[in-house]
């Protein structure tokens, strides 16, 4: 019997259509990387990108030269431009402003053939540290109200280049999806005087049905009302609204959790395309008692079609309990990677 489930944060309903079988999703062909050919993100091609903003590199090396492990550059084709003023104005009954913001690319490795889950935990930690440093720097700009960090892996997930990278976009407004999540979390807090995400963690760790993996600082689990098959969330155990406030010990364990979760997804689902999104508090309200930063990972196994667009419902053919059990049973072998 199909089941309707309600997301406890924003109130969105999903349909879990379990009658299609325990593993009904057609597993895609693996995302295999081609020979690099020319790639602007590969080591040695630093002059083919805009000048770097931030990098982890060997002490003896210069900016925009080889010798780096993680490198951040402005997007060559930005969604928003960093120069200028907002110039908020009306156009009759409509509102508009200048497209001011920041759009940056975090190049995660000099090696064209490597994917995030194949990097060492220490290398992933450096990627996450680059996220933190860029968010902290951009928060100083009074024009920006929200900073979104995300990764598109594979062409079906929206990646235009296959070299492993993630992106950061700072916007002068709080996006609607973020505002909905903040509002839902505040409603729960106003009613119960507890963080909804902390409540979620308490329930998930108590019954264990949807746990994928956990360690001393983080829990990876399949959410109760997932939009997509094998959707997985990662939450820190200790309440905190802003990712950029993460401490070094947490950062290392976050890297281990993200890496292992992606490894499990890749092994289970034949290296699918995926998106992950870092959900964090807005720039001007970093210490919210009712909000809890987290990551949402969404493998690209199904397509959003007419019913979803017309209703706002998502149809998910895999229950989160089955997905978590399957991912949790995966045997992990550490890939060979030196960095």
N, C-alpha and C positions, 0 to 999 in steps of 0.2 A: 504494500500500500504506500503510495507516495505520501510525503509528509511536508507540511508547511512549518518553517522555523523562522523565528524572529530574532534578528540581531539585537542584542541588548543595549548597544550604544546608540545607534541612529534609528532603530526601529524598522529597518528594512527587512522585508520578508523574502525568503528564498524557498524554492521547491526542491526537496531532496527526493529524487525519483529513483528509489532503490530497486524497483522492479526490473531495472535494466541489468541487474547482476552485480556481483560484488566487485568486479573490476571491469566495468562496461566500456571504459574509455579506450578508443583505438589508440594504441601507443604509436607515436609518430616515429618516422625515421630519425636517427640521431643527428643532432646538429654537428656536422663535421667541418673543421676549418680547412680551407684551401691553402695552397701555398701563398705566402704573403704577397708576392709580386710587389707592386708599389703600395705602401701603406703609410700615411702621414704620421701614424702613432708609433711606428716601429723605431727602435733605437737607431740613431744615425740620420733620421729624417726630422730632427728637431726644428730645422729651418723651414719646414713645410707647414708648421702650425703657428698661430700667434704666439708671442713671447710668453714663457711660463710665468705663472703667478706664484706658484708654490711647488716645491719638489722635495722628495727625500733622495739624496744623491751622495756619492762619495765626497769627502771633504775637499779633495784636490781637484774636483771638477767644477766647471763654470756653468752658469745657467744657459739653457738652450744648447747643451752639448751632451754627448753620451756620458754614461756613468750614473744614471738615475735608476731608482726602483719604482717610484710612484711620481707622477708628474701631473700638475693641474695647469690647464691653459684655458683662455676664453674660447667659447664656441665660435668657429669661423663663420657660422651662419646662425647668429643668435635669434632666439624668439623675441627677446627684449633687448633694448639698447641701454647701456649704463650711463651714457652722457645725456644731460638735459634735465629739465624740470618736469614735474607731473602735469602741470597745466590742466587741472580739472575744469571741465566746462560742460555746458548743456548744449544739446542740439535739438531744439524743440522740447519734446517730452523725454528725450533720451539723454543718457549721461555718457560721457567719454573722457578720456585723459590720454596723455602721451604714453607710448609704450616703453616706459622706463623700467629697468630691472637689470639683473645680472644673469648670464647664462654661461656656465663653465663646464668643462669636460675633465673628469678625473681619469687619466690613463693609468690603468691599474698595474701594468707590467710592461717591461720592454719587449717581452717575448710574445710574438704574434700568435703562437700556438696554444698559449695557456689560457684557461678559464678560471674564474674565481675559486671554485672548489678545488682546483689543482694546485693552487698556490699554498705555500706553507702558512701555518697559523700566524707566524710572525709577520709575513708579508701582508696577509689580510688585515692584521692589526695596523700596519702602516697605511693601508687604504682607508680604514676607518678613522685613523688619526688625521688624515688629510681632510676627510669630511668635516671633522670637528674644527680643525684650524680655519677652514674656509668659512664655516658658519659663524664662528666667533668674529672673524674679520668683517664679514658682510653685515653682521648685526650692528656694527658701528654706524652704518649709513642710515640716517633717520628716514629716508624715503621708503625703506623696505619694511614690510609688515610680516612677510612669511618667506621662509627659505625651504625649498623642497629638494631633497636628495633622492634620486631614483636610478634604477638600472634597467635597461632594456637589453636582454640577451637573446640574440637570434632574430632573424628577419621577421618572422611572424609576430614577434613581440615589439617590433618597431625599431630595431637597431639598423642604422644605415651603414655602419662599419663593423666588421666582425672582430676586430682587435678588442680585447676585453677592456671595457671602460664603463664609467657611470657618469651621471650628470647632476648638476645643481642649478636650480633656477630660483632667483630671488624676485618676489613680486611686490608691488606697492599696495596690494589688497590681500585679505585673507580669502583663499579660494573657497568656493561654495561647499565642496566636499569636506574640507577641513572645518568650516564653520558648523556644518551639520554634526560632525563628530564632537566638536567642542560643546555644542548645545545639548546633545544627547548625554554626554558625560556630566554636564552641569545639572541637568534635570535629575539624574540618578543621585548625584551628591546632595542636591537640595532636599530630596525625599529621604535619603537614608544616611546622610552625613558620612558616606564612604565613597571611595573611588571605584567606579564600575570596573575598571581594569584590574584593580587589586582584588575585587570580589571574583572576577573571572579567574584570576590566578589561583585564588583559594579553592574554588570549586574544581578547576582542572587538575590541580595537584592532589586534591583529596580523592577524586574518583579514578583518575589516571586513564580514563577511556580514550582520551584524545591526545595524550602526550606522545610526542615524537622523540624528544630527548630533553635532558635537563642537566644542569650543573649547579654549582653553588650560587651563581649570580643570575642565570638566565633559564627560561623555560621556552621550548619550542613546542607548539601544539596546533592541532587542527581546530579552528574556531567552530563553535556550536552551529552557526548558520553561515557556512562558507558559500561564496558566490560561485566558486570554481572548483573542479576536482583537484584534490591534493593541495588546496590553498593552505598555507602554513604561516602562523604568526610567531614572532619571537618577542618576548617581554622580559624586561629586567625584573627580578624578584623585589628589589627595593624600589619604592615609589619615587618617581622623578618625572617631571613634565618635559624637560628639555634635554635632548640627546647630548648637546654640546657641553653639558655639565658632567659628563661621564668621567670617572676617575680611571687612572691607568690600570689598576687591577681589573676593574670592570671591562675596560677596553679589550684586554687580552682574552678574557673569557667570552666576550661578545664575538670576537674574531673566531674563536674556536667553535662557538655555537653556530654562527652563520656559515662557516666553512662546512661543518659536518652536516648541517641541514641541507645545504645545496648538494653535497655529495650523496646523501640519501635520495634526494629527488632525482638526481642524475642517474643513479644506479637503478632505481625503481622504474623510472619512466623513459629510459633510453635517451638520456641527455636532451630534454625538451627545451624549447625556447621558454623564457620566463621573464616576468617583471618583478622587481621588488621595490618597495617604497618605504622610505623612512618617515614615519609619522612623528612629529615633534611639536612642541608648543610654539605659538607665534612669537615673533621677535620681542615685542613689548610686554609680554606676559609669560616670562620663563618659569615662574614658580607656582603654577596652578595646582591647588590641592586636589582638584577633581580630574586632572588629566594625567596620562601615563604614556610616555613615549614608547614606541614599538616599531617593529618592521613587519610588513605584510608581503609574503612571497606568493606569486600567482603563476603557476605553470600554464602555458598556452596549450590547452588540450581540447577546448571547446570554443565555439564562436558565439558571440552575442548577436542575436537575430531579432526578428520582428517582435516576438512576444516580449523579450526583455526591454527593447526600446519602447514598446507601447505601454507596458505596465510598470516598469521599474523592478519587477521580479526577476530573479535569476533562476534558471533551471540547472541543477547540479546532479549529474547521474551517479555520483559516488558519495556515500555518507562519510562524514568526517571521522566517525569511529573506525570504519574500514580503512580509510586512508592512513590514519595515524597508526593503526596496527601494522599495516603493510610497511610504512616507512620505518617504524620503530624496530622491525625485525630485520632490517637490512644489515648485513655484515659489512663493516667499514674497514677498508684497508687503506692506509695512508699512501697517497701518491708520492712519487719521487719528484722532489722539487727542492732545489738547493737554497733559494733565496729566503 
